[in-house]
Amino acid sequence: MENVEIARLFNEYADLLEIRDENPFRVRSYRKAAQTVAGLSRPVAQLIATGEDLTALPGIGSSMAAHLKEIVETGSLSALGQMGQEFPETLTELMRLETLGPKKARKLYEELGIASVSELAAAIDAGKVEALPGFGKKTAAHLRRAISQSAQHMRRFLLADADQLIQPLLEHLRAGP
């Protein structure tokens, strides 16, 4: 598993912790770990294989190091899977929209059952979102604009992320005839 994918799992877990209104320090620790992992020059799998001390990395404590080992060995984070049973996976997509934080995402989910961007777009068109307390016509318009912008940028990757993801494929192709 590449560093970018590990960082994505940590960020997704932090998003769900925020939606759940968990301790902000815990949320921040997962965000910091995601930043650290994404910024590493060597793959985490390589660090683990060589037996390096992961707790020497900034923002990585013993429990975070255990999570890193679990992700590298299994390809997933069991805590994320357990949290995923409480909330749909698509709920974190909502928080990637500009102007929509964890509290509003949770309110949309609890009040209207909205768990995905497509459901949000339909609810905006039906006028359900602006009727919610704490939302309004302005917020609905901002969300509509954020949905259209996210659709345009969905197919884009940062070059550094794409480079990390393509390296294993290139190695496999080079090893072939």
C-alpha positions, 0 to 999 in steps of 0.5 A: 500500500502506498503512502498516499493511500495510507494518508487517505485512510487516516484522513477518512477516519479523521473525517468520521471522528469529526462527524461523530463529534469525537475529541478534537485532539484525537481527530488532529492526531490522525490528520497529523499522521496523514500529513506525516505519511504523505510527506515521507520520501520512502514508503511506509511498507519499506520502513516497516520491512527494514524494522525502523522505529515508526514512532520516531516520525513526527506525530506517530505514537505507538498506537498510530504505528500499530495502525500503520503496520495493520494497514500495510499488512492487511490493506485496511484499517479495522477501526475505519471498518467499525466506524463505517458500520455506524456511518455510510462510506459516502458520508465523508464525500460530503465533507470534501465539498467546500462550505460543508463541515462535519456538523452540517454533514451530520445534520444532513445525514440525521435529518434528511438521510443524505449520505452522498453528493448525489442525494445532496444535489437532489435534496437541494433541487427539492428545496429540502436543504434550505428548509433545515435550521442552520441552512438557508437559500445562501447555503443551498446555493453555495452547496450547489456551486460546490457540487458542480466544482467538485464534479469538474475536479474529480478526475484530477490528481496531484502529480506527486500522488499520481507518481507514488501510485504509478511506481508499483505498476512501472516496476511490474511492467519493467520486470516483464518481457 
